[in-house]
C-alpha cells in the first residue's frame, strides 16, 4: 500500500489564494522528488469539538482556517529519499522562506496506508484523525475496511486509512497532542474522497440513518478524541499531471 505524509496547517483566511499559489508552485517539485500525488484541501465544513477538533489541533486563531493536506508515495523508502532531497534543494529553501502560514503550528507526519478502497480522486474530502490503542489496531483495521466498503456503496470514490509510522513530537503542536494520545496509542490519518460536496452531504444523511452502518460492540478507538471535517480541494496535482500527459 501507499505511504502518506499528512499535514494540518493553520492559514490566515486572507492568505487563501496566496497559499494555493504557493502549494501549486511546489507540487511539480514534490513529483520530481518522488511523490505520486499532492493534495491541499481548505476547511469547508469543520465542526467545533468539545475535546478535540481541527482548529484545536493547530491552535488556529479567529482569522485563520485549517488546511488538510497530504503527499502520496509508493512506499516509505521513496518518501524518506524525497524528504532528504527536499532538505538539500535550494528551491525548497527559497519557497520555505516565503510561507504564507505559521510553520511552527503546522503538524505533520508519516503514515502507513493499511486500508485503501477505490482509485478515483474526488472533488470533496472528509478528513479524520483518530487515536487508536496499539493493541486494537487490527480490530480498527477490520472495522475501517468494512466501513470503507459501505462508504463506497454510498458514493465515495476513495477511502484511505493510514497508521502513524514516523510522526514526530512537536514543540508547539503535533498529531499526538491533537488527539490527546495516550502512551499506548497510535494515530490514524484518514480521508474519504467524494465526487462533490452535494453527493457527500446526501451520503452522510443516508449513512446517519442506516442502522447497518452502526458497528456492533465496543469501538476500537476513542470517539471523544477523534475529530473530523469536510474540506474543499484547492490543489490536486494528480489530475493536473494526468491532463499534462493526455
C-alpha positions as CSV (number, residue, x, y, z in Angstrom):
1,X,0.0,0.0,0.0
2,X,1.0,3.6,-0.4
3,X,2.8,5.8,2.2
4,X,1.3,9.1,3.2
5,X,2.8,12.3,4.6
6,X,-0.1,14.0,6.3
7,X,-0.3,17.7,7.3
8,X,-2.7,20.0,9.1
9,X,-1.9,23.7,8.5
10,X,-3.3,26.9,10.1
11,X,-3.6,29.6,7.3
12,X,-4.9,33.1,7.6
13,X,-8.2,33.4,5.7
14,X,-6.8,36.4,3.8
15,X,-4.0,34.3,2.5
16,X,-6.1,31.6,0.9
17,X,-5.1,32.5,-2.7
18,X,-1.5,33.1,-1.8
19,X,-1.4,29.7,-0.1
20,X,-3.0,28.0,-3.1
21,X,-0.4,29.5,-5.5
22,X,2.4,28.6,-3.1
23,X,1.3,25.0,-2.9
24,X,0.6,24.7,-6.7
25,X,4.1,26.0,-7.5
26,X,5.6,23.5,-5.1
27,X,3.7,20.5,-6.5
28,X,5.9,19.8,-9.5
29,X,8.9,19.7,-7.2
30,X,7.3,17.1,-5.0
31,X,6.6,15.0,-8.0
32,X,10.2,15.4,-9.1
33,X,11.3,14.1,-5.7
34,X,9.0,11.0,-5.9
35,X,5.5,11.9,-4.7
36,X,2.7,10.5,-6.8
37,X,0.1,12.9,-5.6
38,X,-0.1,16.2,-3.6
39,X,-3.5,17.4,-2.3
40,X,-4.3,20.6,-0.3
41,X,-7.9,21.0,0.9
42,X,-9.3,24.0,2.6
43,X,-11.8,23.9,5.5
44,X,-15.4,23.9,4.3
45,X,-17.5,22.0,6.9
46,X,-15.3,21.7,10.0
47,X,-17.3,21.4,13.3
48,X,-16.1,22.6,16.7
49,X,-15.4,19.8,19.2
50,X,-15.7,19.7,22.9
51,X,-12.4,17.8,23.4
52,X,-10.5,18.0,20.1
53,X,-11.1,19.4,16.6
54,X,-9.1,20.5,13.6
55,X,-8.8,24.1,14.9
56,X,-7.6,23.0,18.3
57,X,-5.0,20.7,16.6
58,X,-3.1,23.7,15.3
59,X,-4.1,26.4,17.8
60,X,-5.9,28.2,15.0
61,X,-6.7,31.9,15.5
62,X,-10.0,33.5,14.8
63,X,-8.8,34.9,11.5
64,X,-7.4,31.5,10.3
65,X,-8.8,28.5,8.5
66,X,-7.4,25.0,8.5
67,X,-5.9,23.1,5.6
68,X,-5.9,19.3,5.4
69,X,-3.1,18.1,3.2
70,X,-1.2,15.0,2.1
71,X,1.5,13.6,-0.2
72,X,1.3,10.1,-1.5
73,X,4.4,8.0,-2.1
74,X,4.7,4.4,-3.4
75,X,6.4,3.4,-0.2
76,X,8.3,4.7,2.8
77,X,11.7,4.4,1.2
78,X,10.6,6.8,-1.6
79,X,9.2,9.2,0.9
80,X,12.4,9.1,3.0
81,X,14.5,9.8,-0.1
82,X,12.2,12.6,-1.1
83,X,12.5,14.3,2.3
84,X,16.3,14.1,2.1
85,X,16.2,15.7,-1.3
86,X,13.9,18.5,-0.1
87,X,16.2,19.3,2.8
88,X,19.1,20.0,0.4
89,X,17.4,21.5,-2.6
90,X,17.8,25.3,-2.8
91,X,14.5,25.7,-4.5
92,X,12.7,24.3,-1.4
93,X,14.7,26.6,0.9
94,X,13.6,29.6,-1.2
95,X,10.0,28.5,-1.0
96,X,10.2,27.8,2.7
97,X,11.4,31.4,3.3
98,X,8.1,32.8,2.0
99,X,5.4,30.5,3.5
100,X,2.0,32.3,3.9
101,X,1.3,30.5,7.2
102,X,2.8,29.8,10.6
103,X,5.0,26.8,10.2
104,X,5.5,26.4,13.9
105,X,1.9,25.4,14.3
106,X,1.7,23.1,11.3
107,X,1.6,19.4,12.2
108,X,3.0,16.7,10.0
109,X,4.0,13.0,10.0
110,X,4.5,9.8,8.0
111,X,1.6,7.3,7.9
112,X,1.5,3.7,6.6
113,X,-1.6,3.0,4.5
114,X,-3.4,0.0,5.8
115,X,-6.9,0.4,4.3
116,X,-7.3,1.7,0.7
117,X,-10.6,1.4,-1.2
118,X,-11.1,3.0,-4.6
119,X,-8.8,4.6,-7.0
120,X,-10.6,7.7,-8.4
121,X,-10.0,11.1,-7.0
122,X,-12.8,13.3,-5.9
123,X,-13.9,16.9,-5.6
124,X,-14.6,17.0,-1.9
125,X,-12.8,15.4,1.1
126,X,-13.7,14.3,4.6
127,X,-10.6,14.2,6.8
128,X,-10.3,12.3,10.1
129,X,-7.6,12.0,12.8
130,X,-8.2,9.1,15.2
131,X,-6.4,7.8,18.3
132,X,-6.1,4.0,18.3
133,X,-4.6,1.8,21.0
134,X,-1.7,-0.3,19.7
135,X,-3.4,-3.4,21.0
136,X,-6.6,-2.6,18.9
137,X,-5.1,-1.7,15.6
138,X,-6.1,-5.0,14.0
139,X,-9.6,-4.6,15.2
140,X,-9.6,-1.0,13.9
141,X,-8.3,-2.1,10.5
142,X,-11.1,-4.7,10.2
143,X,-13.8,-2.1,11.2
144,X,-12.3,0.5,8.9
145,X,-12.2,-1.9,5.9
146,X,-15.9,-2.8,6.5
147,X,-16.9,0.8,6.7
148,X,-14.8,1.8,3.7
149,X,-16.8,-0.7,1.5
150,X,-20.1,0.9,2.8
151,X,-18.8,4.4,2.2
152,X,-18.1,3.4,-1.4
153,X,-21.6,2.0,-1.7
154,X,-22.9,5.4,-0.7
155,X,-20.9,7.2,-3.4
156,X,-17.4,7.8,-2.1
157,X,-14.7,7.4,-4.7
158,X,-11.9,6.6,-2.4
159,X,-11.3,5.7,1.3
160,X,-7.9,5.7,2.9
161,X,-6.8,4.9,6.5
162,X,-3.1,5.2,7.4
163,X,-1.4,4.4,10.7
164,X,1.2,6.6,12.3
165,X,4.7,5.4,11.5
166,X,7.1,8.4,11.5
167,X,5.2,11.1,13.4
168,X,7.5,13.5,15.3
169,X,6.7,15.2,18.6
170,X,6.5,18.9,18.1
171,X,7.5,21.8,20.4
172,X,4.1,23.6,19.9
173,X,1.7,21.1,18.3
174,X,1.8,17.6,16.8
175,X,-0.6,14.8,15.9
176,X,-0.3,13.1,19.3
177,X,-1.3,16.3,21.1
178,X,-4.1,16.9,18.6
179,X,-5.9,13.8,19.8
180,X,-4.5,13.8,23.3
181,X,-3.0,10.4,22.6
182,X,-2.1,8.1,25.5
183,X,1.2,6.3,25.8
184,X,-0.1,3.1,24.2
185,X,-1.9,4.8,21.3
186,X,-1.1,5.3,17.6
187,X,-2.7,7.9,15.4
188,X,-4.7,7.3,12.2
189,X,-4.7,9.8,9.4
190,X,-7.8,9.1,7.3
191,X,-9.7,10.6,4.4
192,X,-12.8,9.9,2.3
193,X,-13.0,11.4,-1.2
194,X,-16.3,12.2,-2.9
195,X,-17.2,13.4,-6.4
196,X,-18.5,16.7,-4.8
197,X,-20.0,18.2,-1.7
198,X,-23.6,17.6,-2.6
199,X,-23.1,13.9,-3.1
200,X,-21.1,13.8,0.2
201,X,-23.9,15.6,2.1
202,X,-26.6,13.3,0.7
203,X,-24.5,10.3,1.5
204,X,-24.0,11.3,5.1
205,X,-27.7,11.8,5.6
206,X,-28.2,8.2,4.4
207,X,-25.3,6.9,6.4
208,X,-26.6,8.5,9.7
209,X,-30.0,6.9,9.2
210,X,-28.7,3.5,8.1
211,X,-28.7,1.1,11.1
212,X,-26.3,-1.3,9.2
213,X,-23.6,1.4,9.5
214,X,-23.6,1.2,13.3
215,X,-20.8,-1.1,14.4
216,X,-21.6,-3.8,17.0
217,X,-19.7,-3.9,20.3
218,X,-17.1,-1.6,21.7
219,X,-15.3,0.8,19.3
220,X,-11.6,0.1,19.0
221,X,-10.7,3.8,19.4
222,X,-11.8,6.9,21.5
223,X,-14.6,8.6,19.7
224,X,-14.5,11.6,22.0
225,X,-10.9,12.3,20.9
226,X,-11.4,11.6,17.2
227,X,-12.0,14.7,15.1
228,X,-13.1,15.2,11.5
229,X,-14.3,17.7,9.0
230,X,-15.1,18.4,5.3
231,X,-12.6,20.1,3.0
232,X,-12.6,21.6,-0.5
233,X,-9.6,20.6,-2.5
234,X,-7.7,23.7,-3.8
235,X,-4.7,21.9,-5.2
236,X,-4.6,18.3,-6.5
237,X,-1.5,17.5,-8.5
238,X,-2.7,14.2,-9.9
239,X,-5.5,15.4,-12.2
240,X,-3.1,18.2,-13.4
241,X,-0.4,15.6,-14.2
242,X,-3.0,13.5,-16.0
243,X,-4.0,16.5,-18.1
244,X,-0.4,17.2,-18.9
245,X,0.1,13.6,-20.1
246,X,-3.1,13.4,-22.1
